[in-house]
């Protein structure tokens, strides 16, 4: 029960103190889950994050669910997910009740402008970290460039890009492994 409560509180803290969605949460998620608690490796978190991107729902919540499930099965998934969602629900209810009365004020509009800038920097930081861990060879560079161009200029679901990247990775790496095996 102690670890279930720890899952809830950890993901509640991440959910409460990061703004800007899943990508902005990645640095805090990595620090808490990988470095502090050692609940998953950095590669596992990146894998969970990638799968969370492809599955329906919020990336952070999906990632919390995967990590919770890894730690404590279905109860862990429930507690981690509940912890991740709880702060957002509370904050959204308060904001919805109050913001409509103050949204027109310049100070509120300027505050949100500042928050958007900081969130943009957090997203760039998260992408930079993911790039360093994920793009490690020529195939990775080619897939990253093609994926970026297609995602930017073609109206296609990211799920198809991820699935295509997985298939290409499997085919190319299998072919390379066969060549190495035949060269021995």
C-alpha positions in Angstrom: 0.0 0.0 0.0 2.9 2.3 0.7 4.2 2.2 -2.9 0.7 2.7 -4.2 0.4 5.9 -2.2 3.9 6.9 -3.4 2.8 6.4 -7.0 -0.3 8.5 -6.4 1.7 11.3 -4.7 4.6 11.3 -7.1 2.3 11.6 -10.2 0.1 14.1 -8.4 3.1 16.3 -7.7 4.3 16.1 -11.3 0.8 16.9 -12.5 0.4 19.8 -10.1 3.8 21.5 -10.7 4.3 21.3 -14.5 2.4 23.2 -17.1 2.1 22.8 -20.8 1.1 19.1 -21.3 3.0 15.9 -21.7 6.2 17.3 -23.4 6.7 19.9 -20.7 6.3 17.2 -18.1 9.0 15.0 -19.5 12.0 16.6 -17.7 10.2 16.3 -14.3 8.9 12.8 -15.1 12.5 11.7 -15.9 13.9 13.3 -12.8 11.3 11.7 -10.5 10.8 8.3 -12.1 14.3 7.6 -13.4 16.7 9.5 -11.2 15.0 9.8 -7.8 12.8 6.7 -7.5 14.5 4.4 -10.1 11.0 3.0 -11.1 12.1 2.8 -14.7 15.1 3.4 -16.9 15.4 6.4 -19.2 14.9 4.2 -22.2 11.7 2.7 -20.7 10.3 6.2 -20.0 11.0 7.2 -23.6 9.3 4.0 -24.8 6.3 4.6 -22.5 6.2 8.2 -23.7 6.2 7.1 -27.3 3.5 4.6 -26.7 1.5 7.1 -24.7 1.7 9.5 -27.7 0.1 6.8 -29.9 -2.6 5.7 -27.6 -5.8 7.6 -27.0 -5.7 10.0 -24.2 -3.2 12.4 -22.6 0.5 11.5 -23.0 1.3 12.1 -19.3 -1.6 10.1 -18.0 -0.9 7.2 -20.4 2.8 7.3 -19.3 1.8 7.3 -15.6 -0.5 4.3 -16.2 2.3 2.4 -17.9 4.8 3.1 -15.1 2.2 2.4 -12.4 1.4 -0.9 -14.1 5.1 -1.8 -14.3 5.5 -1.2 -10.5 2.3 -2.7 -9.1 0.2 -4.1 -11.8 -3.4 -2.9 -12.2 -3.6 -1.3 -8.7 -0.4 0.6 -9.5 -1.8 1.8 -12.8 -5.0 3.0 -11.1 -3.1 4.9 -8.4 -0.6 6.4 -10.8 -3.3 7.5 -13.2 -5.5 8.9 -10.4 -2.5 10.8 -9.1 -1.7 12.2 -12.5 -5.2 13.3 -13.1 -6.2 14.6 -9.7 -4.3 18.0 -9.7 -5.6 18.8 -13.2 -9.1 18.2 -12.3 -8.9 20.4 -9.2 -7.1 23.2 -11.0 -9.5 23.1 -14.0 -12.5 23.4 -11.7 -11.0 26.4 -9.9 -9.9 28.1 -13.1 -13.3 27.5 -14.8 -15.1 29.0 -11.8 -12.8 32.0 -11.5 -11.2 32.7 -14.9 -14.4 33.7 -16.8 -14.6 36.8 -14.5 -10.9 37.8 -15.0 -9.9 36.6 -18.5 -10.3 40.1 -20.1 -7.8 41.7 -17.7 -4.4 42.5 -19.3 -2.5 41.1 -16.3 -4.2 37.7 -16.8 -3.5 37.8 -20.6 0.1 38.7 -20.0 0.5 35.9 -17.4 -0.7 33.4 -19.9 1.6 34.9 -22.6 4.6 34.4 -20.2 3.5 30.8 -19.4 3.3 30.0 -23.1 6.9 31.1 -23.6 8.2 29.1 -20.7 6.3 26.0 -21.8 7.8 26.4 -25.3 11.3 26.3 -23.7 10.4 23.3 -21.6 9.2 21.5 -24.8 12.4 22.3 -26.6 14.4 21.0 -23.7 12.5 17.7 -23.6 12.8 17.3 -27.4 16.5 17.9 -27.2 16.9 15.3 -24.5 14.8 12.8 -26.4 16.8 13.5 -29.6 20.1 12.8 -27.9 18.9 9.4 -26.6 16.8 8.4 -29.7 18.7 9.5 -32.8 21.9 7.6 -32.5 22.7 6.5 -36.1 22.1 7.5 -39.8 18.8 5.6 -39.8 17.6 7.6 -36.8 18.6 10.9 -38.5 16.8 10.0 -41.7 13.6 8.8 -39.9 13.6 12.0 -37.7 13.9 14.3 -40.7 11.3 12.5 -42.8 8.9 12.3 -39.8 9.4 16.0 -39.1 8.7 17.0 -42.8 5.7 14.7 -43.1 4.2 15.7 -39.7 4.7 19.4 -40.6 3.4 19.4 -44.2 1.0 16.4 -44.5 -2.2 16.0 -42.6 -1.5 12.6 -41.1 -2.0 11.1 -37.7 1.3 10.7 -35.7 0.2 7.2 -35.0 1.0 6.3 -38.6 4.4 7.9 -38.4 5.2 6.0 -35.3 4.0 2.7 -36.7 5.9 3.3 -40.0 9.0 4.1 -38.0 8.7 0.9 -36.0 8.3 -1.2 -39.2 11.2 0.5 -40.9 13.3 0.0 -37.7 12.5 -3.7 -37.5 13.1 -4.3 -41.2 16.4 -2.4 -41.4 17.8 -3.7 -38.1 16.8 -7.3 -38.9 18.5 -6.9 -42.3 21.6 -5.5 -40.6 21.7 -8.3 -38.1 21.4 -10.9 -40.9 24.3 -9.3 -42.7 26.5 -9.4 -39.6 25.5 -13.0 -39.0 26.4 -13.9 -42.5 29.7 -12.1 -42.4 31.0 -14.3 -39.5 
